[in-house]
Amino acid sequence: MAGRAQIPQKKSALVAMIADEDTVVGFLLAGVGDVDLRRKTNYLIVESKTTVKQIEDAFKEFTTREDIAVVMISQYVANMIRFLVDSYNKSIPAILEIPSKDHPYDPTQDSILSRVKYLFSSESVASGRR
């Protein structure tokens, strides 16, 4: 269909992770991890010494890689780079904010959820925007 984003027709697509060590390790144990020939991984473990610049760089890299279909990011990490997450407007890779062990999920801070709520709100329907 015209105007819709197409998933690249490859054998598989990856899920990228930007989160704390416990969350990333859990997903790695489930088989989500990948290291390519250039030694690039599809995850970033955020620790106390991780800089905001490193998080920004990982987010930009993961959202521009053609082999990634979903970027999962802990909500507290997304809050550190909220300006980037809020300005991201592509459908692929999709951005999914997740809770972490030490930081519960707060739906009021989730920019994707707020966009979905707006799309289905009475204001959106009344104005004819969808």
Rosetta constraint file for C-alpha pairs under 8 A:
AtomPair CA 5 CA 91 HARMONIC 6.73 0.50
AtomPair CA 5 CA 92 HARMONIC 6.90 0.50
AtomPair CA 6 CA 92 HARMONIC 7.92 0.50
AtomPair CA 7 CA 69 HARMONIC 7.54 0.50
AtomPair CA 7 CA 92 HARMONIC 7.14 0.50
AtomPair CA 8 CA 66 HARMONIC 7.27 0.50
AtomPair CA 8 CA 67 HARMONIC 7.77 0.50
AtomPair CA 12 CA 67 HARMONIC 7.69 0.50
AtomPair CA 13 CA 67 HARMONIC 5.19 0.50
AtomPair CA 13 CA 68 HARMONIC 5.37 0.50
AtomPair CA 13 CA 69 HARMONIC 5.62 0.50
AtomPair CA 14 CA 32 HARMONIC 7.41 0.50
AtomPair CA 14 CA 34 HARMONIC 7.94 0.50
AtomPair CA 14 CA 42 HARMONIC 7.58 0.50
AtomPair CA 14 CA 67 HARMONIC 5.99 0.50
AtomPair CA 14 CA 68 HARMONIC 4.50 0.50
AtomPair CA 14 CA 69 HARMONIC 5.78 0.50
AtomPair CA 14 CA 70 HARMONIC 6.95 0.50
AtomPair CA 15 CA 32 HARMONIC 6.50 0.50
AtomPair CA 15 CA 42 HARMONIC 7.17 0.50
AtomPair CA 15 CA 68 HARMONIC 5.81 0.50
AtomPair CA 15 CA 69 HARMONIC 6.05 0.50
AtomPair CA 15 CA 70 HARMONIC 4.85 0.50
AtomPair CA 15 CA 71 HARMONIC 5.84 0.50
AtomPair CA 15 CA 72 HARMONIC 7.14 0.50
AtomPair CA 16 CA 32 HARMONIC 7.92 0.50
AtomPair CA 16 CA 42 HARMONIC 4.77 0.50
AtomPair CA 16 CA 43 HARMONIC 5.36 0.50
AtomPair CA 16 CA 62 HARMONIC 6.70 0.50
AtomPair CA 16 CA 68 HARMONIC 6.58 0.50
AtomPair CA 16 CA 70 HARMONIC 6.19 0.50
AtomPair CA 16 CA 71 HARMONIC 4.63 0.50
AtomPair CA 16 CA 72 HARMONIC 6.00 0.50
AtomPair CA 17 CA 24 HARMONIC 6.57 0.50
AtomPair CA 17 CA 42 HARMONIC 6.52 0.50
AtomPair CA 17 CA 43 HARMONIC 4.46 0.50
AtomPair CA 17 CA 44 HARMONIC 6.22 0.50
AtomPair CA 17 CA 71 HARMONIC 5.86 0.50
AtomPair CA 17 CA 72 HARMONIC 4.86 0.50
AtomPair CA 17 CA 73 HARMONIC 5.84 0.50
AtomPair CA 18 CA 24 HARMONIC 7.46 0.50
AtomPair CA 18 CA 43 HARMONIC 5.70 0.50
AtomPair CA 18 CA 44 HARMONIC 4.81 0.50
AtomPair CA 18 CA 45 HARMONIC 6.19 0.50
AtomPair CA 18 CA 46 HARMONIC 6.86 0.50
AtomPair CA 18 CA 55 HARMONIC 7.70 0.50
AtomPair CA 18 CA 58 HARMONIC 7.78 0.50
AtomPair CA 18 CA 59 HARMONIC 7.75 0.50
AtomPair CA 18 CA 71 HARMONIC 7.61 0.50
AtomPair CA 18 CA 72 HARMONIC 6.32 0.50
AtomPair CA 18 CA 73 HARMONIC 4.69 0.50
AtomPair CA 18 CA 74 HARMONIC 6.51 0.50
AtomPair CA 18 CA 77 HARMONIC 7.52 0.50
AtomPair CA 19 CA 23 HARMONIC 6.15 0.50
AtomPair CA 19 CA 24 HARMONIC 6.00 0.50
AtomPair CA 19 CA 44 HARMONIC 6.59 0.50
AtomPair CA 19 CA 45 HARMONIC 5.53 0.50
AtomPair CA 19 CA 46 HARMONIC 5.50 0.50
AtomPair CA 19 CA 72 HARMONIC 7.93 0.50
AtomPair CA 19 CA 73 HARMONIC 5.71 0.50
AtomPair CA 19 CA 74 HARMONIC 5.02 0.50
AtomPair CA 19 CA 77 HARMONIC 6.74 0.50
AtomPair CA 19 CA 100 HARMONIC 7.69 0.50
AtomPair CA 20 CA 24 HARMONIC 6.27 0.50
AtomPair CA 20 CA 45 HARMONIC 5.36 0.50
AtomPair CA 20 CA 46 HARMONIC 4.86 0.50
AtomPair CA 20 CA 47 HARMONIC 6.35 0.50
AtomPair CA 20 CA 74 HARMONIC 7.48 0.50
AtomPair CA 20 CA 100 HARMONIC 7.30 0.50
AtomPair CA 21 CA 25 HARMONIC 5.92 0.50
AtomPair CA 21 CA 45 HARMONIC 5.32 0.50
AtomPair CA 21 CA 46 HARMONIC 6.69 0.50
AtomPair CA 21 CA 47 HARMONIC 7.25 0.50
AtomPair CA 22 CA 26 HARMONIC 6.17 0.50
AtomPair CA 22 CA 101 HARMONIC 7.63 0.50
AtomPair CA 23 CA 27 HARMONIC 6.47 0.50
AtomPair CA 23 CA 100 HARMONIC 6.55 0.50
AtomPair CA 23 CA 101 HARMONIC 7.55 0.50
AtomPair CA 24 CA 28 HARMONIC 6.07 0.50
AtomPair CA 24 CA 43 HARMONIC 7.29 0.50
AtomPair CA 24 CA 44 HARMONIC 7.83 0.50
AtomPair CA 24 CA 45 HARMONIC 6.53 0.50
AtomPair CA 25 CA 29 HARMONIC 6.09 0.50
AtomPair CA 26 CA 30 HARMONIC 6.43 0.50
AtomPair CA 27 CA 31 HARMONIC 6.52 0.50
AtomPair CA 27 CA 32 HARMONIC 5.60 0.50
AtomPair CA 27 CA 33 HARMONIC 7.28 0.50
AtomPair CA 28 CA 32 HARMONIC 5.08 0.50
AtomPair CA 28 CA 33 HARMONIC 4.89 0.50
AtomPair CA 33 CA 41 HARMONIC 7.30 0.50
AtomPair CA 33 CA 42 HARMONIC 6.34 0.50
AtomPair CA 33 CA 43 HARMONIC 7.12 0.50
AtomPair CA 34 CA 41 HARMONIC 5.60 0.50
AtomPair CA 34 CA 42 HARMONIC 5.74 0.50
AtomPair CA 35 CA 39 HARMONIC 5.50 0.50
AtomPair CA 35 CA 40 HARMONIC 5.41 0.50
AtomPair CA 35 CA 41 HARMONIC 4.50 0.50
AtomPair CA 35 CA 42 HARMONIC 6.88 0.50
AtomPair CA 36 CA 40 HARMONIC 5.45 0.50
AtomPair CA 36 CA 41 HARMONIC 6.64 0.50
AtomPair CA 42 CA 62 HARMONIC 7.31 0.50
AtomPair CA 44 CA 55 HARMONIC 7.75 0.50
AtomPair CA 44 CA 58 HARMONIC 6.95 0.50
AtomPair CA 46 CA 50 HARMONIC 5.66 0.50
AtomPair CA 46 CA 55 HARMONIC 7.71 0.50
AtomPair CA 46 CA 77 HARMONIC 7.80 0.50
AtomPair CA 50 CA 54 HARMONIC 6.56 0.50
AtomPair CA 50 CA 55 HARMONIC 7.43 0.50
AtomPair CA 51 CA 55 HARMONIC 6.58 0.50
AtomPair CA 52 CA 56 HARMONIC 6.09 0.50
AtomPair CA 52 CA 80 HARMONIC 6.78 0.50
AtomPair CA 52 CA 81 HARMONIC 7.20 0.50
AtomPair CA 53 CA 57 HARMONIC 6.05 0.50
AtomPair CA 54 CA 58 HARMONIC 6.16 0.50
AtomPair CA 55 CA 59 HARMONIC 6.13 0.50
AtomPair CA 55 CA 77 HARMONIC 7.97 0.50
AtomPair CA 55 CA 81 HARMONIC 7.53 0.50
AtomPair CA 56 CA 60 HARMONIC 6.15 0.50
AtomPair CA 56 CA 81 HARMONIC 6.56 0.50
AtomPair CA 56 CA 84 HARMONIC 7.64 0.50
AtomPair CA 57 CA 61 HARMONIC 6.04 0.50
AtomPair CA 58 CA 62 HARMONIC 6.00 0.50
AtomPair CA 59 CA 63 HARMONIC 6.08 0.50
AtomPair CA 60 CA 64 HARMONIC 6.28 0.50
AtomPair CA 61 CA 65 HARMONIC 6.22 0.50
AtomPair CA 62 CA 68 HARMONIC 6.75 0.50
AtomPair CA 62 CA 71 HARMONIC 6.98 0.50
AtomPair CA 63 CA 68 HARMONIC 7.44 0.50
AtomPair CA 63 CA 71 HARMONIC 7.33 0.50
AtomPair CA 63 CA 92 HARMONIC 7.95 0.50
AtomPair CA 63 CA 93 HARMONIC 6.03 0.50
AtomPair CA 68 CA 93 HARMONIC 6.12 0.50
AtomPair CA 69 CA 92 HARMONIC 5.78 0.50
AtomPair CA 69 CA 93 HARMONIC 4.26 0.50
AtomPair CA 69 CA 94 HARMONIC 6.35 0.50
AtomPair CA 70 CA 92 HARMONIC 7.11 0.50
AtomPair CA 70 CA 93 HARMONIC 4.77 0.50
AtomPair CA 70 CA 94 HARMONIC 4.69 0.50
AtomPair CA 70 CA 95 HARMONIC 5.98 0.50
AtomPair CA 70 CA 96 HARMONIC 7.24 0.50
AtomPair CA 71 CA 93 HARMONIC 6.43 0.50
AtomPair CA 71 CA 94 HARMONIC 6.09 0.50
AtomPair CA 71 CA 95 HARMONIC 4.90 0.50
AtomPair CA 71 CA 96 HARMONIC 6.16 0.50
AtomPair CA 72 CA 95 HARMONIC 6.03 0.50
AtomPair CA 72 CA 96 HARMONIC 4.80 0.50
AtomPair CA 72 CA 97 HARMONIC 5.93 0.50
AtomPair CA 72 CA 98 HARMONIC 6.73 0.50
AtomPair CA 73 CA 77 HARMONIC 6.70 0.50
AtomPair CA 73 CA 78 HARMONIC 6.27 0.50
AtomPair CA 73 CA 95 HARMONIC 7.36 0.50
AtomPair CA 73 CA 96 HARMONIC 6.21 0.50
AtomPair CA 73 CA 97 HARMONIC 5.01 0.50
AtomPair CA 73 CA 98 HARMONIC 6.03 0.50
AtomPair CA 74 CA 78 HARMONIC 6.17 0.50
AtomPair CA 74 CA 97 HARMONIC 5.51 0.50
AtomPair CA 74 CA 98 HARMONIC 4.79 0.50
AtomPair CA 74 CA 99 HARMONIC 5.58 0.50
AtomPair CA 74 CA 100 HARMONIC 6.08 0.50
AtomPair CA 75 CA 79 HARMONIC 6.17 0.50
AtomPair CA 75 CA 97 HARMONIC 5.15 0.50
AtomPair CA 75 CA 98 HARMONIC 5.59 0.50
AtomPair CA 75 CA 99 HARMONIC 5.88 0.50
AtomPair CA 75 CA 100 HARMONIC 7.60 0.50
AtomPair CA 75 CA 103 HARMONIC 7.86 0.50
AtomPair CA 75 CA 105 HARMONIC 6.72 0.50
AtomPair CA 75 CA 106 HARMONIC 7.92 0.50
AtomPair CA 75 CA 110 HARMONIC 7.50 0.50
AtomPair CA 76 CA 80 HARMONIC 6.80 0.50
AtomPair CA 76 CA 99 HARMONIC 7.85 0.50
AtomPair CA 76 CA 103 HARMONIC 6.66 0.50
AtomPair CA 77 CA 81 HARMONIC 6.98 0.50
AtomPair CA 78 CA 82 HARMONIC 5.48 0.50
AtomPair CA 78 CA 85 HARMONIC 6.70 0.50
AtomPair CA 78 CA 97 HARMONIC 7.25 0.50
AtomPair CA 79 CA 109 HARMONIC 7.95 0.50
AtomPair CA 81 CA 85 HARMONIC 6.48 0.50
AtomPair CA 82 CA 86 HARMONIC 5.87 0.50
AtomPair CA 83 CA 87 HARMONIC 6.12 0.50
AtomPair CA 84 CA 88 HARMONIC 6.16 0.50
AtomPair CA 85 CA 111 HARMONIC 7.54 0.50
AtomPair CA 86 CA 111 HARMONIC 6.01 0.50
AtomPair CA 86 CA 112 HARMONIC 7.97 0.50
AtomPair CA 90 CA 94 HARMONIC 7.33 0.50
AtomPair CA 95 CA 112 HARMONIC 7.70 0.50
AtomPair CA 96 CA 112 HARMONIC 7.72 0.50
AtomPair CA 97 CA 110 HARMONIC 6.83 0.50
AtomPair CA 98 CA 105 HARMONIC 6.69 0.50
AtomPair CA 99 CA 103 HARMONIC 6.22 0.50
AtomPair CA 99 CA 104 HARMONIC 5.30 0.50
AtomPair CA 99 CA 105 HARMONIC 4.62 0.50
AtomPair CA 100 CA 104 HARMONIC 6.27 0.50
AtomPair CA 100 CA 105 HARMONIC 7.57 0.50
AtomPair CA 106 CA 110 HARMONIC 7.01 0.50
AtomPair CA 107 CA 113 HARMONIC 7.06 0.50
AtomPair CA 108 CA 114 HARMONIC 7.41 0.50
AtomPair CA 110 CA 114 HARMONIC 6.33 0.50
AtomPair CA 111 CA 115 HARMONIC 6.27 0.50
AtomPair CA 112 CA 116 HARMONIC 6.35 0.50
AtomPair CA 113 CA 117 HARMONIC 6.14 0.50
AtomPair CA 114 CA 118 HARMONIC 6.14 0.50
AtomPair CA 115 CA 119 HARMONIC 6.25 0.50
AtomPair CA 116 CA 120 HARMONIC 6.43 0.50
AtomPair CA 117 CA 121 HARMONIC 5.88 0.50
AtomPair CA 118 CA 123 HARMONIC 7.63 0.50
AtomPair CA 118 CA 124 HARMONIC 6.37 0.50
AtomPair CA 119 CA 124 HARMONIC 5.71 0.50
AtomPair CA 119 CA 125 HARMONIC 7.58 0.50
AtomPair CA 119 CA 129 HARMONIC 7.66 0.50
AtomPair CA 119 CA 130 HARMONIC 5.87 0.50
AtomPair CA 120 CA 124 HARMONIC 6.53 0.50
AtomPair CA 120 CA 125 HARMONIC 6.90 0.50
AtomPair CA 120 CA 130 HARMONIC 7.90 0.50
AtomPair CA 121 CA 125 HARMONIC 6.44 0.50
AtomPair CA 122 CA 126 HARMONIC 5.81 0.50
AtomPair CA 123 CA 127 HARMONIC 6.15 0.50
AtomPair CA 124 CA 128 HARMONIC 6.27 0.50
AtomPair CA 124 CA 129 HARMONIC 5.29 0.50
AtomPair CA 124 CA 130 HARMONIC 6.58 0.50
AtomPair CA 125 CA 129 HARMONIC 6.10 0.50
AtomPair CA 125 CA 130 HARMONIC 6.92 0.50
